[in-house]
Amino acid sequence: MAEGKGVQLKKIAAAKTMCKLLADHFCEPDRAAKEGHPKVAWCTSVGPAELLRALGCVVYWVTIPRAQSTTAWAIRTARSCSSWVTGAERPG
């Protein structure tokens, strides 16, 4: 960066709306837990969020990188093992 020149940041028109939207999204499970209604359901990226919403639950999204990678590993391992597991279950 050249000496003496400052960086001027531009305001994003949707920033205020996005801040409110995100605040509402993350405060919704807390509000529901304190009021006791609707029920709060814990969900990861592989969970049945649509089913939980249809049942009237507020979905609390948990996106922890370790949890995500562990789930991905478990699914991949299960798929790779499925051929020998199903083969072992076959008679003969």
Residue frames as a rotation matrix with the C-alpha (Angstrom) as fourth column:
MET 1
0.582 0.813 0.000 0.00
0.813 -0.582 0.000 0.00
0.000 0.000 -1.000 0.00
ALA 2
-0.050 -0.594 0.803 1.32
0.529 -0.698 -0.484 3.45
0.847 0.400 0.349 -0.86
GLU 3
-0.645 -0.278 -0.712 2.41
0.761 -0.324 -0.562 5.75
-0.074 -0.904 0.421 1.95
GLY 4
-0.924 0.219 -0.312 -0.11
-0.138 -0.955 -0.263 8.42
-0.356 -0.200 0.913 2.97
LYS 5
-0.494 0.799 -0.343 -3.12
-0.585 -0.014 0.811 6.80
0.643 0.601 0.474 1.29
GLY 6
-0.646 0.370 0.667 -5.87
-0.562 0.360 -0.744 5.58
-0.516 -0.856 -0.025 3.57
VAL 7
-0.908 0.418 -0.025 -8.33
0.319 0.730 0.604 2.87
0.271 0.541 -0.796 2.80
GLN 8
-0.615 0.781 0.113 -11.91
-0.778 -0.575 -0.254 4.03
-0.133 -0.244 0.961 2.52
LEU 9
-0.896 0.354 0.268 -14.50
0.321 0.934 -0.160 1.38
-0.307 -0.057 -0.950 3.29
LYS 10
-0.669 0.742 -0.026 -17.79
-0.474 -0.400 0.785 1.43
0.572 0.538 0.619 1.46
LYS 11
-0.542 0.594 0.595 -20.97
-0.572 0.258 -0.779 0.76
-0.616 -0.762 0.200 3.39
ILE 12
-0.948 0.316 -0.034 -22.98
0.215 0.714 0.666 -2.17
0.235 0.625 -0.745 2.15
ALA 13
-0.524 0.806 0.275 -26.61
-0.659 -0.589 0.468 -1.20
0.539 0.064 0.840 1.72
ALA 14
0.358 0.742 -0.567 -27.94
-0.242 0.660 0.711 -4.51
0.902 -0.117 0.416 3.07
ALA 15
-0.614 -0.740 -0.275 -25.65
0.056 0.307 -0.950 -4.62
0.787 -0.599 -0.147 6.16
LYS 16
-0.715 0.386 0.583 -28.23
-0.699 -0.386 -0.602 -3.30
-0.007 -0.838 0.546 8.63
THR 17
0.367 0.897 -0.245 -30.94
-0.905 0.406 0.129 -5.65
0.215 0.174 0.961 7.32
MET 18
0.203 -0.376 -0.904 -28.57
-0.120 0.907 -0.404 -8.63
0.972 0.191 0.139 7.42
CYS 19
-0.832 -0.515 0.206 -27.51
-0.224 -0.026 -0.974 -7.84
0.507 -0.857 -0.093 11.00
LYS 20
-0.304 0.812 0.498 -31.16
-0.934 -0.151 -0.324 -7.83
-0.188 -0.564 0.804 12.10
LEU 21
0.520 0.504 -0.690 -31.93
-0.696 0.718 -0.001 -11.01
0.494 0.481 0.724 10.17
LEU 22
-0.169 -0.689 -0.705 -28.97
0.013 0.714 -0.700 -12.85
0.986 -0.127 -0.112 11.71
ALA 23
-0.854 -0.103 0.510 -29.72
-0.475 -0.246 -0.845 -11.56
0.212 -0.964 0.161 15.20
ASP 24
0.113 0.975 0.189 -33.32
-0.991 0.125 -0.053 -12.77
-0.075 -0.181 0.981 14.94
HIS 25
0.439 0.010 -0.898 -32.15
-0.431 0.880 -0.201 -16.14
0.788 0.475 0.391 13.60
PHE 26
-0.445 -0.737 -0.509 -29.72
0.139 0.505 -0.852 -16.76
0.885 -0.449 -0.123 16.46
CYS 27
-0.834 0.189 0.518 -31.99
-0.547 -0.402 -0.735 -15.32
0.069 -0.896 0.439 19.18
GLU 28
0.036 0.939 -0.341 -35.02
-0.812 0.227 0.538 -17.40
0.583 0.257 0.771 18.14
PRO 29
0.059 -0.012 -0.998 -33.86
0.258 0.966 0.004 -20.66
0.964 -0.258 0.060 19.85
ASP 30
-0.889 -0.422 -0.177 -32.92
0.292 -0.227 -0.929 -18.74
0.352 -0.878 0.325 23.01
ARG 31
-0.611 0.744 0.270 -36.34
-0.777 -0.630 -0.024 -17.07
0.153 -0.225 0.962 23.14
ALA 32
0.229 0.727 -0.647 -38.11
-0.540 0.648 0.537 -20.39
0.810 0.226 0.541 22.57
ALA 33
-0.309 -0.418 -0.854 -36.06
0.446 0.730 -0.518 -22.10
0.840 -0.541 -0.040 25.30
LYS 34
-0.992 -0.091 0.084 -36.86
-0.019 -0.552 -0.833 -19.37
0.122 -0.829 0.546 27.81
GLU 35
-0.384 0.922 0.048 -40.58
-0.921 -0.386 0.046 -19.32
0.060 -0.026 0.998 26.96
GLY 36
-0.550 0.103 0.829 -40.86
-0.285 0.910 -0.302 -23.11
-0.785 -0.402 -0.471 26.72
HIS 37
0.305 0.671 0.675 -42.66
0.570 0.439 -0.694 -23.00
-0.763 0.597 -0.249 23.39
PRO 38
0.815 0.332 -0.475 -42.04
-0.484 0.840 -0.243 -24.03
0.318 0.428 0.846 20.65
LYS 39
0.795 -0.548 0.260 -39.65
0.245 0.682 0.689 -26.88
-0.555 -0.485 0.676 21.33
VAL 40
0.436 -0.754 -0.492 -36.00
-0.872 -0.488 -0.025 -26.37
-0.221 0.440 -0.870 20.36
ALA 41
0.935 -0.144 0.325 -34.29
0.207 0.964 -0.165 -29.09
-0.290 0.221 0.931 18.32
TRP 42
0.143 -0.970 -0.197 -30.51
-0.458 -0.242 0.856 -29.46
-0.878 -0.032 -0.478 17.97
CYS 43
0.893 0.232 0.386 -29.45
0.228 0.507 -0.831 -30.10
-0.389 0.830 0.399 14.39
THR 44
-0.242 -0.960 -0.141 -26.26
0.083 -0.165 0.983 -30.45
-0.967 0.226 0.120 12.34
SER 45
-0.388 0.050 -0.920 -25.92
-0.826 -0.462 0.323 -30.02
-0.409 0.885 0.221 8.61
VAL 46
-0.857 0.064 -0.511 -26.90
-0.260 0.803 0.537 -33.66
0.445 0.593 -0.671 8.06
GLY 47
-0.812 0.583 0.017 -29.91
0.201 0.307 -0.930 -33.53
-0.548 -0.752 -0.366 10.37
PRO 48
-0.439 0.745 0.502 -33.54
0.866 0.203 0.456 -33.54
0.238 0.636 -0.734 9.23
ALA 49
-0.930 -0.006 -0.367 -34.12
0.160 -0.906 -0.391 -29.79
-0.331 -0.423 0.844 9.62
GLU 50
-0.695 0.709 -0.121 -37.15
-0.494 -0.348 0.797 -29.73
0.522 0.614 0.592 7.33
LEU 51
-0.154 0.619 -0.770 -38.81
0.432 0.743 0.511 -32.49
0.889 -0.254 -0.382 9.33
LEU 52
-0.549 -0.118 -0.828 -38.11
0.833 -0.161 -0.529 -30.69
-0.071 -0.980 0.186 12.61
ARG 53
-0.961 0.226 -0.157 -39.53
-0.239 -0.968 0.071 -27.41
-0.136 0.106 0.985 11.22
ALA 54
-0.459 0.830 -0.317 -42.62
-0.288 0.199 0.937 -29.26
0.841 0.521 0.148 9.96
LEU 55
-0.111 0.373 -0.921 -43.13
0.768 0.621 0.159 -30.63
0.631 -0.689 -0.355 13.49
GLY 56
0.764 0.507 0.399 -43.14
0.237 -0.795 0.558 -27.06
0.600 -0.332 -0.728 14.80
CYS 57
0.521 -0.655 -0.547 -39.66
0.775 0.094 0.625 -27.04
-0.357 -0.750 0.557 16.35
VAL 58
0.866 -0.461 -0.193 -37.22
-0.493 -0.850 -0.184 -24.17
-0.079 0.255 -0.964 16.33
VAL 59
0.794 -0.604 -0.073 -34.00
0.533 0.748 -0.395 -25.55
0.293 0.275 0.916 14.85
TYR 60
0.728 -0.680 -0.087 -30.74
-0.441 -0.561 0.700 -24.74
-0.525 -0.471 -0.709 16.63
TRP 61
0.882 -0.425 -0.205 -27.99
-0.030 0.383 -0.923 -25.20
0.471 0.820 0.325 14.06
VAL 62
0.625 -0.761 0.176 -24.70
-0.209 0.053 0.976 -26.55
-0.752 -0.647 -0.126 15.32
THR 63
0.923 -0.385 -0.015 -21.89
0.058 0.179 -0.982 -26.18
0.380 0.906 0.187 12.85
ILE 64
0.550 -0.799 0.244 -18.71
-0.504 -0.085 0.860 -27.27
-0.666 -0.596 -0.449 14.55
PRO 65
0.230 -0.498 -0.836 -15.96
-0.942 0.103 -0.320 -28.17
0.245 0.861 -0.446 12.06
ARG 66
-0.787 -0.534 0.309 -14.97
-0.603 0.772 -0.201 -31.22
-0.131 -0.344 -0.930 14.11
ALA 67
-0.187 0.810 0.555 -18.56
-0.167 0.531 -0.831 -32.48
-0.968 -0.248 0.036 14.12
GLN 68
0.625 0.414 -0.662 -18.92
-0.674 -0.143 -0.725 -31.85
-0.395 0.899 0.189 10.40
SER 69
-0.127 -0.768 -0.628 -15.70
-0.933 0.308 -0.187 -33.69
0.337 0.562 -0.755 9.53
THR 70
-0.784 -0.120 0.609 -16.51
-0.433 0.810 -0.397 -36.58
-0.446 -0.575 -0.686 11.86
THR 71
0.221 0.948 0.230 -19.93
-0.264 0.285 -0.921 -37.01
-0.939 0.143 0.313 10.30
ALA 72
0.554 -0.076 -0.829 -18.47
-0.832 -0.083 -0.549 -36.87
-0.028 0.994 -0.109 6.79
TRP 73
-0.552 -0.825 -0.121 -15.85
-0.815 0.565 -0.127 -39.47
0.173 0.028 -0.985 7.75
ALA 74
-0.549 0.402 0.733 -18.48
-0.291 0.729 -0.619 -41.77
-0.783 -0.553 -0.283 9.29
ILE 75
0.569 0.798 -0.202 -20.68
-0.437 0.085 -0.895 -41.59
-0.697 0.597 0.397 6.19
ARG 76
0.291 -0.551 -0.782 -17.73
-0.920 0.062 -0.386 -42.25
0.261 0.832 -0.489 3.86
THR 77
-0.744 -0.601 0.292 -16.52
-0.665 0.708 -0.237 -45.16
-0.065 -0.370 -0.927 6.01
ALA 78
-0.172 0.774 0.609 -20.00
-0.283 0.553 -0.783 -46.66
-0.943 -0.308 0.124 6.21
ARG 79
0.700 0.434 -0.568 -20.35
-0.633 0.009 -0.774 -46.51
-0.330 0.901 0.281 2.43
SER 80
-0.055 -0.806 -0.590 -16.96
-0.904 0.291 -0.313 -48.13
0.424 0.516 -0.744 1.85
CYS 81
-0.842 -0.257 0.475 -17.72
-0.484 0.748 -0.454 -50.88
-0.238 -0.612 -0.754 4.40
SER 82
0.054 0.991 0.118 -21.24
-0.818 0.112 -0.564 -51.54
-0.573 -0.066 0.817 3.19
SER 83
0.282 0.052 -0.958 -20.14
-0.816 0.538 -0.212 -54.00
0.504 0.841 0.194 0.49
TRP 84
-0.630 -0.556 -0.542 -18.33
-0.219 0.797 -0.563 -56.34
0.745 -0.236 -0.624 2.87
VAL 85
-0.776 0.443 0.449 -20.98
-0.487 0.029 -0.873 -55.96
-0.400 -0.896 0.193 5.59
THR 86
0.278 0.933 -0.229 -23.80
-0.893 0.163 -0.420 -56.89
-0.355 0.322 0.878 3.23
GLY 87
0.056 -0.351 -0.935 -21.63
-0.664 0.686 -0.297 -59.65
0.746 0.637 -0.195 1.77
ALA 88
-0.897 -0.438 0.057 -21.06
-0.310 0.532 -0.788 -61.09
0.314 -0.724 -0.613 5.26
GLU 89
-0.466 0.799 0.379 -24.79
-0.634 -0.003 -0.773 -61.12
-0.617 -0.601 0.508 5.93
ARG 90
0.184 0.535 -0.825 -25.60
-0.954 0.300 -0.018 -63.14
0.238 0.790 0.565 2.83
PRO 91
0.623 0.063 0.779 -26.06
-0.397 0.885 0.245 -66.87
-0.674 -0.462 0.576 3.30
GLY 92
0.879 -0.325 0.348 -23.39
0.471 0.704 -0.532 -69.13
-0.072 0.632 0.772 1.83
